[in-house]
Amino acid sequence: MRQRSKFAAVCAWGLTIMAAGASAQMGMGMRPSMPSGIFTPTVGAGAAYEVTSSDGKTQPIEFALVGKESVNGKDGYWMEWTTSTGRTGQMIMKTLIIPGATDAPARMIMQMGSGQPIEMPTQGRMGAQAKPNTDIREGGQDLGKESVTVPAGTFSCEHYRSKDGGDVWISSQVPLFGMVKSVNNGSTMVLTKAITGAKDKITGTPMPFNPQMMMQGVQNP
């Protein structure tokens, strides 16, 4: 029962983590999303952020590009998210995305702590169904240059306002997305560290997603 319960916890996290910090550019619902910015696909590049929700709760999240491979003749990149909570410890999800694509990622894998990674479905309700990233320049209003201080330092930024009213500060000094800070619907995301030389944190061979096992684990903790 312990393994089933652990499996259920992993899957439950997969359904909820994407909603955390949603209004801070992390996306809504059951799909992974990346911060608004200007995506630069450099393997090994990454950025760590702290998300503060409208109720004052904080959560760390780290994004890193940890690999590249061909997908149907196009360049695909493994984007990895890492976060942690006091209850479950470190949680990791990575997806194989194609920049500019509008369909689901080619693959999606998740791992909780040192547990076995799980290959998640990429289609339907649990899959990701959006562009791999949102380019803030698409429909965003350029409000000019501003100096912004965050835990990672002080940056000369270009301030954009998105179509939904969110504010994003971008700097060419920040890898991956360029995002230094974002504010949206009362939630804030700030850069805590720029990352170079990022490596894949998911280890082991992924086992296939099994919804029956997940439900049994929830019913028999």
Backbone bond lengths (Angstrom), bond angles and torsions (degrees), N, CA, C in turn:
res aa  C-N    CA-C-N  psi(-1)  N-CA   C-N-CA  omega(-1)  CA-C   N-CA-C  phi
1 M - - - 1.461 - - 1.522 111.37 -
2 R 1.322 116.30 -30.89 1.456 119.36 -176.78 1.528 110.82 -62.04
3 Q 1.368 116.40 -42.99 1.458 118.81 -178.93 1.523 111.19 -66.78
4 R 1.343 116.96 -38.43 1.459 119.95 177.60 1.516 111.04 -62.54
5 S 1.336 114.74 -42.65 1.460 118.75 179.66 1.517 110.92 -63.10
6 K 1.322 116.45 -39.74 1.463 120.47 179.05 1.515 110.70 -65.79
7 F 1.337 115.42 -41.29 1.459 119.82 177.64 1.523 109.98 -61.23
8 A 1.331 116.75 -43.34 1.457 120.75 179.25 1.509 111.46 -62.21
9 A 1.331 115.93 -38.84 1.464 119.55 179.83 1.519 110.57 -64.36
10 V 1.335 115.90 -40.99 1.463 119.59 178.33 1.518 110.71 -61.13
11 C 1.325 117.19 -47.28 1.459 120.98 -177.89 1.516 111.59 -67.09
12 A 1.320 115.96 -38.42 1.461 119.14 177.78 1.518 110.31 -62.30
13 W 1.339 115.87 -38.96 1.460 118.96 176.69 1.521 110.81 -62.36
14 G 1.317 116.19 -40.64 1.453 119.22 -179.81 1.513 112.73 -60.28
15 L 1.337 116.86 -28.63 1.452 120.81 -179.54 1.519 112.76 -85.70
16 T 1.328 117.45 -18.00 1.460 119.51 -174.82 1.513 114.24 -110.58
17 I 1.328 118.31 -28.72 1.462 120.01 -173.40 1.520 112.10 -62.41
18 M 1.340 117.49 -31.97 1.451 119.38 -177.79 1.522 112.26 -71.41
19 A 1.348 115.95 -19.50 1.462 118.60 177.36 1.522 111.60 -82.62
20 A 1.338 117.02 -21.09 1.461 120.42 -178.45 1.522 109.57 -67.25
21 G 1.303 115.93 129.57 1.456 120.37 -179.02 1.511 113.37 66.60
22 A 1.329 117.15 26.01 1.458 120.34 -175.43 1.514 111.89 -57.00
23 S 1.299 116.78 -44.42 1.454 118.74 -177.09 1.517 111.50 -77.24
24 A 1.328 117.46 -2.10 1.467 120.89 173.09 1.521 110.31 -101.09
25 Q 1.326 116.08 36.74 1.462 124.00 173.90 1.524 113.45 76.01
26 M 1.317 120.61 17.91 1.450 120.34 -178.94 1.525 113.29 -98.63
27 G 1.312 117.57 -3.05 1.451 118.73 176.00 1.511 112.76 97.89
28 M 1.327 115.47 161.16 1.456 121.85 -177.08 1.519 109.82 -115.15
29 G 1.343 115.45 155.68 1.446 121.20 170.83 1.510 114.06 74.33
30 M 1.343 115.93 -144.33 1.448 121.51 -170.71 1.516 111.66 -105.44
31 R 1.289 117.41 43.22 1.451 119.81 179.43 1.516 109.63 -141.12
32 P 1.319 118.14 140.19 1.451 119.66 177.56 1.513 110.66 -73.86
33 S 1.303 116.53 146.55 1.451 121.45 178.13 1.515 108.03 -144.07
34 M 1.313 116.08 154.88 1.454 120.03 -178.94 1.514 110.11 -107.29
35 P 1.313 117.10 160.89 1.463 119.66 -179.60 1.522 112.01 -61.72
36 S 1.321 115.43 150.42 1.459 119.11 172.25 1.520 108.60 -65.43
37 G 1.296 116.30 141.58 1.458 120.17 -179.81 1.506 109.72 171.36
38 I 1.311 115.93 -147.79 1.455 122.44 176.31 1.523 106.35 -126.72
39 F 1.333 116.35 102.24 1.460 122.19 -171.03 1.524 111.32 -72.82
40 T 1.333 115.94 125.77 1.457 122.52 175.99 1.530 108.11 -121.22
41 P 1.342 118.39 105.43 1.463 120.73 -173.73 1.523 113.10 -77.72
42 T 1.331 116.30 89.60 1.456 122.43 177.27 1.521 108.61 -117.64
43 V 1.330 116.63 113.56 1.465 120.12 -179.01 1.526 110.03 -61.49
44 G 1.318 115.91 131.90 1.462 122.02 -177.90 1.516 113.04 97.40
45 A 1.345 116.97 -11.97 1.461 120.64 179.86 1.523 110.31 -86.41
46 G 1.322 115.36 149.86 1.455 119.04 178.72 1.521 111.97 -165.80
47 A 1.303 115.38 176.36 1.457 121.32 179.53 1.522 109.28 -153.44
48 A 1.330 115.98 139.93 1.454 122.01 178.13 1.524 108.84 -108.18
49 Y 1.327 116.04 139.82 1.458 121.92 -176.99 1.525 110.74 -132.59
50 E 1.323 114.31 161.43 1.462 120.74 168.97 1.518 107.27 -119.31
51 V 1.326 115.52 126.93 1.457 121.48 179.30 1.524 108.58 -102.46
52 T 1.312 116.25 128.81 1.466 121.83 174.69 1.515 107.59 -115.19
53 S 1.320 116.25 117.38 1.462 120.34 -177.80 1.524 110.56 -79.02
54 S 1.315 116.80 173.40 1.456 121.75 -176.42 1.531 112.54 -64.26
55 D 1.349 116.85 -20.99 1.471 119.68 178.68 1.527 112.24 -93.96
56 G 1.336 116.97 8.09 1.460 121.09 175.53 1.506 115.56 90.79
57 K 1.330 118.80 -2.73 1.461 121.12 179.24 1.530 109.98 -76.74
58 T 1.334 115.61 143.86 1.455 119.98 -178.64 1.527 111.00 -116.84
59 Q 1.311 115.34 152.05 1.467 121.27 178.46 1.518 109.05 -151.10
60 P 1.339 117.33 132.23 1.465 119.44 176.45 1.522 110.60 -82.25
61 I 1.321 116.50 149.02 1.454 120.65 172.87 1.517 108.52 -149.80
62 E 1.319 115.09 139.74 1.456 121.18 -177.40 1.525 109.19 -125.04
63 F 1.322 116.39 135.18 1.453 122.69 176.73 1.525 108.57 -114.80
64 A 1.325 117.12 138.52 1.461 120.17 178.21 1.518 109.89 -151.70
65 L 1.323 116.17 143.91 1.457 121.82 174.47 1.524 106.92 -95.76
66 V 1.338 116.75 111.12 1.462 120.15 -168.41 1.530 113.95 -111.41
67 G 1.311 118.04 3.30 1.459 118.54 178.93 1.516 111.77 -176.29
68 K 1.324 115.11 166.40 1.457 121.90 179.62 1.513 108.81 -142.65
69 E 1.335 117.17 138.68 1.456 120.99 174.73 1.527 109.36 -156.00
70 S 1.309 115.45 161.13 1.460 120.63 -177.68 1.525 110.31 -81.16
71 V 1.333 116.32 135.19 1.462 122.71 176.50 1.525 107.65 -126.76
72 N 1.323 116.21 106.43 1.469 121.40 -178.85 1.527 111.60 52.79
73 G 1.323 115.81 43.61 1.444 121.17 177.25 1.519 115.38 80.88
74 K 1.329 117.85 2.29 1.458 121.99 179.39 1.531 109.78 -114.21
75 D 1.325 115.94 156.09 1.460 120.45 177.93 1.531 110.41 -73.42
76 G 1.320 115.29 121.08 1.460 121.13 175.47 1.518 109.49 -111.48
77 Y 1.320 116.34 148.44 1.461 121.56 -177.32 1.527 109.90 -128.67
78 W 1.328 114.99 139.98 1.458 120.62 175.29 1.531 109.08 -88.36
79 M 1.337 115.49 109.18 1.454 121.69 176.44 1.524 108.71 -97.92
80 E 1.322 115.91 127.24 1.464 120.64 -175.94 1.527 111.08 -116.77
81 W 1.326 115.60 131.19 1.462 123.09 174.88 1.528 107.97 -105.50
82 T 1.317 117.63 137.47 1.462 121.50 174.46 1.524 108.33 -131.84
83 T 1.319 116.25 131.64 1.457 120.28 175.34 1.519 108.04 -144.46
84 S 1.317 117.25 176.46 1.462 120.82 179.95 1.511 109.39 -152.10
85 T 1.321 114.62 151.43 1.461 122.14 174.45 1.517 107.41 -134.98
86 G 1.303 116.12 160.05 1.455 119.37 -179.62 1.513 113.01 -66.11
87 R 1.336 117.02 -25.55 1.465 120.26 -175.01 1.511 113.41 -83.59
88 T 1.326 117.43 -38.12 1.459 119.83 -172.55 1.520 114.35 -118.42
89 G 1.320 117.92 -6.27 1.453 120.35 179.45 1.513 112.20 78.15
90 Q 1.325 116.40 -152.30 1.464 120.75 -175.25 1.520 111.62 -73.70
91 M 1.319 115.11 136.70 1.452 121.95 177.79 1.522 108.62 -130.66
92 I 1.327 116.03 138.57 1.458 121.46 -174.87 1.518 109.57 -132.20
93 M 1.319 116.13 139.48 1.460 121.34 170.36 1.525 107.99 -137.99
94 K 1.323 115.74 139.45 1.459 118.66 174.46 1.518 109.70 -134.58
95 T 1.330 115.36 146.36 1.453 121.21 179.43 1.516 109.50 -130.11
96 L 1.317 115.74 147.93 1.452 122.50 176.59 1.525 107.15 -94.92
97 I 1.324 116.49 106.10 1.458 121.64 -173.63 1.514 111.52 -112.44
98 I 1.328 115.67 158.50 1.458 122.69 173.60 1.521 107.08 -118.52
99 P 1.329 119.00 113.45 1.463 120.58 -178.54 1.524 112.36 -53.29
100 G 1.326 115.59 131.89 1.452 121.15 179.82 1.510 114.25 88.03
101 A 1.343 118.34 -11.35 1.459 120.78 -179.82 1.521 110.25 -72.68
102 T 1.322 116.49 150.03 1.459 121.06 179.47 1.523 112.43 -109.15
103 D 1.324 117.15 -1.98 1.460 119.33 179.96 1.524 110.01 -98.53
104 A 1.318 116.07 -175.75 1.458 121.81 -177.19 1.528 110.25 -68.13
105 P 1.352 117.57 156.22 1.465 119.51 176.35 1.520 110.54 -64.78
106 A 1.335 115.74 157.57 1.455 120.46 -177.53 1.527 111.48 -65.92
107 R 1.339 116.80 -36.55 1.467 120.91 179.95 1.524 109.08 -147.30
108 M 1.332 116.00 157.71 1.455 121.13 177.55 1.532 107.85 -146.89
109 I 1.323 116.63 124.75 1.472 122.76 -176.44 1.514 108.76 -128.40
110 M 1.337 116.33 140.99 1.455 119.85 177.84 1.516 111.35 -134.20
111 Q 1.319 116.18 154.06 1.458 122.08 -178.84 1.523 109.25 -148.78
112 M 1.331 116.34 137.22 1.451 121.56 176.89 1.522 109.51 -112.01
113 G 1.333 116.41 119.81 1.453 120.50 -179.79 1.514 111.14 58.00
114 S 1.332 115.93 -132.12 1.462 121.01 179.00 1.524 111.82 -96.40
115 G 1.345 116.96 11.85 1.456 120.91 -179.63 1.511 112.53 -68.92
116 Q 1.331 115.88 170.12 1.465 120.61 -179.26 1.524 109.51 -71.18
117 P 1.341 118.48 135.11 1.463 120.43 177.35 1.519 111.90 -66.31
118 I 1.327 116.81 154.46 1.456 123.37 -177.35 1.521 109.24 -124.68
119 E 1.319 116.93 131.23 1.461 122.65 174.77 1.529 107.52 -82.20
120 M 1.323 116.49 115.18 1.454 121.38 -175.69 1.531 110.43 -94.79
121 P 1.355 117.28 154.23 1.464 119.36 175.47 1.519 110.58 -66.93
122 T 1.317 116.85 146.89 1.462 120.61 179.99 1.519 112.47 -109.09
123 Q 1.324 117.04 -0.68 1.457 120.88 179.02 1.518 110.06 -117.04
124 G 1.323 116.11 159.19 1.459 120.21 175.81 1.508 113.08 80.22
125 R 1.319 116.04 -157.69 1.452 123.28 -171.68 1.516 113.21 -60.60
126 M 1.333 117.38 -35.91 1.449 120.38 -176.74 1.521 112.91 -91.41
127 G 1.308 117.20 -7.37 1.449 120.20 -177.30 1.516 113.09 -86.09
128 A 1.316 114.48 167.10 1.460 119.79 176.54 1.518 108.58 -91.47
129 Q 1.324 116.85 131.67 1.456 120.16 -172.34 1.524 110.91 -133.61
130 A 1.284 117.96 49.17 1.458 120.19 -178.69 1.514 109.46 -148.45
131 K 1.327 116.31 171.71 1.445 119.94 174.35 1.517 109.77 -56.77
132 P 1.342 118.88 143.91 1.451 120.86 178.74 1.518 113.19 -56.08
133 N 1.307 118.11 -28.61 1.455 119.81 176.32 1.514 109.34 -153.82
134 T 1.310 116.04 164.43 1.448 121.47 177.58 1.514 108.93 -109.30
135 D 1.327 116.31 116.85 1.464 120.67 176.84 1.524 107.50 -78.78
136 I 1.312 116.11 115.32 1.454 121.13 -174.98 1.523 111.94 -61.31
137 R 1.329 117.93 -21.05 1.457 121.00 -179.75 1.523 112.87 -73.64
138 E 1.349 116.67 -17.45 1.454 121.08 179.45 1.526 109.60 -80.37
139 G 1.296 116.48 95.68 1.457 120.60 179.79 1.509 114.19 85.60
140 G 1.337 117.91 -3.03 1.455 120.77 179.56 1.518 111.88 -84.61
141 Q 1.310 115.86 151.78 1.465 121.51 179.21 1.520 109.70 -97.95
142 D 1.323 116.87 124.96 1.463 122.03 179.06 1.528 108.71 -82.27
143 L 1.329 116.25 115.49 1.462 121.31 -177.62 1.523 112.77 -99.50
144 G 1.321 117.14 7.49 1.453 119.87 175.78 1.520 114.30 99.47
145 K 1.328 114.90 -175.70 1.466 120.80 -175.78 1.528 111.42 -88.85
146 E 1.346 115.07 142.76 1.454 121.63 177.14 1.525 108.98 -145.94
147 S 1.324 116.96 151.08 1.461 121.99 172.64 1.527 108.00 -92.12
148 V 1.325 116.24 127.30 1.464 121.08 -176.54 1.526 109.56 -125.40
149 T 1.338 116.22 130.52 1.460 121.71 177.76 1.524 109.80 -108.20
150 V 1.327 116.23 125.34 1.465 124.19 178.47 1.529 107.26 -132.12
151 P 1.333 118.89 175.09 1.472 119.11 179.88 1.525 114.63 -55.06
152 A 1.328 118.48 -26.98 1.468 121.06 -179.86 1.519 112.69 -80.22
153 G 1.343 118.04 -9.24 1.462 120.48 179.85 1.513 111.98 134.12
154 T 1.310 116.22 -167.67 1.459 122.94 179.43 1.522 109.42 -108.25
155 F 1.329 116.63 131.30 1.456 121.66 -174.28 1.529 110.36 -129.59
156 S 1.312 115.65 144.77 1.455 121.89 170.36 1.529 106.84 -84.37
157 C 1.317 116.72 115.97 1.462 121.18 -169.70 1.522 112.57 -120.75
158 E 1.320 113.96 158.50 1.456 121.92 167.65 1.529 106.17 -100.24
159 H 1.320 116.21 125.97 1.465 121.85 -176.33 1.526 109.82 -94.97
160 Y 1.338 116.05 121.69 1.458 121.48 178.09 1.528 109.86 -117.43
161 R 1.320 115.77 148.34 1.471 121.71 171.73 1.520 107.61 -117.57
162 S 1.321 115.99 122.94 1.458 120.69 -176.81 1.524 111.48 -77.48
163 K 1.327 115.52 171.96 1.459 121.14 -178.48 1.523 111.95 -63.13
164 D 1.330 117.87 -28.45 1.465 120.32 -179.88 1.523 112.72 -89.93
165 G 1.338 117.40 6.62 1.459 120.46 175.80 1.513 114.92 94.21
166 G 1.335 117.92 -0.79 1.457 120.69 178.07 1.518 111.36 -76.18
167 D 1.333 116.51 148.95 1.461 121.99 179.32 1.520 109.86 -108.45
168 V 1.337 116.13 135.03 1.460 122.18 -178.75 1.525 108.61 -133.68
169 W 1.340 115.52 134.58 1.464 121.18 177.53 1.523 108.48 -111.88
170 I 1.331 116.44 124.31 1.458 123.47 -172.09 1.527 110.72 -116.41
171 S 1.348 116.16 139.74 1.457 121.52 175.52 1.521 109.32 -135.96
172 S 1.331 116.19 138.66 1.465 120.82 177.54 1.521 111.71 -68.94
173 Q 1.337 117.84 -11.68 1.466 121.54 179.80 1.528 112.36 -79.57
174 V 1.327 116.42 -13.27 1.465 120.19 -175.09 1.524 109.81 -99.79
175 P 1.334 118.50 124.63 1.462 120.89 -177.10 1.522 113.39 -71.49
176 L 1.304 114.11 161.01 1.457 126.08 171.67 1.524 113.32 77.52
177 F 1.330 118.94 -67.72 1.462 121.58 -178.83 1.525 112.95 -114.37
178 G 1.316 117.11 -17.71 1.451 120.49 -175.22 1.514 113.28 77.19
179 M 1.336 117.55 -2.25 1.453 119.89 -173.53 1.522 112.03 -78.38
180 V 1.327 115.95 125.98 1.459 122.80 176.91 1.530 110.46 -98.11
181 K 1.329 115.25 -39.33 1.465 119.94 -176.81 1.525 109.28 -156.91
182 S 1.323 116.58 147.41 1.461 120.66 171.72 1.519 108.98 -142.17
183 V 1.311 115.67 146.72 1.466 122.47 177.11 1.517 107.41 -134.04
184 N 1.330 116.35 126.55 1.458 119.83 -177.62 1.524 109.99 -156.21
185 N 1.316 117.11 125.05 1.465 122.79 177.13 1.525 113.00 53.13
186 G 1.327 116.76 38.75 1.458 120.51 176.13 1.511 114.55 86.56
187 S 1.331 117.99 -5.95 1.464 121.76 178.47 1.523 109.97 -103.84
188 T 1.321 114.98 149.47 1.463 120.76 -176.79 1.524 109.88 -130.07
189 M 1.325 116.27 140.93 1.463 122.01 173.80 1.520 107.61 -126.13
190 V 1.336 116.84 125.56 1.461 120.50 -178.43 1.525 110.10 -127.09
191 L 1.332 115.42 145.93 1.452 121.82 179.73 1.532 110.35 -72.75
192 T 1.333 116.04 128.21 1.461 120.10 176.07 1.520 112.40 -107.01
193 K 1.360 116.38 -22.75 1.463 118.83 -178.97 1.526 110.26 -166.28
194 A 1.326 116.62 136.04 1.462 121.60 169.46 1.524 107.65 -88.21
195 I 1.328 117.04 142.93 1.466 121.83 -172.98 1.529 110.30 -120.67
196 T 1.321 115.86 135.64 1.464 121.88 171.79 1.521 107.86 -127.66
197 G 1.311 116.87 154.19 1.463 120.71 178.56 1.517 113.83 67.26
198 A 1.320 117.38 30.83 1.469 120.96 -179.11 1.525 111.05 -65.94
199 K 1.328 116.48 140.41 1.459 123.17 178.26 1.526 109.95 -120.68
200 D 1.323 115.47 155.95 1.459 121.43 178.96 1.535 109.97 -63.93
201 K 1.322 116.50 128.03 1.462 121.11 179.74 1.526 112.72 -93.94
202 I 1.316 117.24 -12.76 1.464 120.01 179.82 1.520 109.44 -81.72
203 T 1.307 115.76 127.29 1.456 121.67 -177.49 1.533 109.84 -120.64
204 G 1.317 116.06 157.31 1.460 120.32 177.27 1.519 112.16 86.72
205 T 1.322 115.32 169.31 1.460 122.54 179.50 1.519 109.91 -87.52
206 P 1.325 118.88 125.43 1.468 120.35 -178.68 1.524 111.76 -64.87
207 M 1.325 116.48 139.45 1.454 120.23 172.00 1.523 107.97 -96.14
208 P 1.338 117.38 152.53 1.467 119.56 -177.07 1.522 112.11 -68.30
209 F 1.310 115.82 147.00 1.457 121.49 176.18 1.521 109.92 -63.98
210 N 1.336 116.75 134.51 1.459 122.42 -178.80 1.526 108.56 -130.95
211 P 1.345 118.87 97.93 1.466 120.31 -177.42 1.513 113.40 -62.89
212 Q 1.359 117.39 -30.20 1.467 119.54 178.95 1.514 110.62 -65.27
213 M 1.326 116.48 -43.41 1.454 121.53 178.59 1.522 110.26 -63.22
214 M 1.344 116.30 -38.61 1.451 120.40 179.01 1.519 110.54 -61.89
215 M 1.333 117.19 -47.15 1.464 121.06 -178.20 1.520 110.72 -64.91
216 Q 1.329 117.91 -39.65 1.462 120.88 178.34 1.506 110.94 -63.68
217 G 1.357 115.40 -37.08 1.460 119.54 178.65 1.508 111.68 -66.32
218 V 1.361 116.75 -37.17 1.460 119.91 178.91 1.505 110.75 -67.73
219 Q 1.330 117.03 -38.13 1.468 121.89 -177.18 1.530 112.05 -78.44
220 N 1.357 115.94 -24.37 1.470 120.06 -177.24 1.511 110.47 -127.85
221 P 1.341 118.30 68.12 1.470 120.10 -177.30 1.510 111.44 -66.90
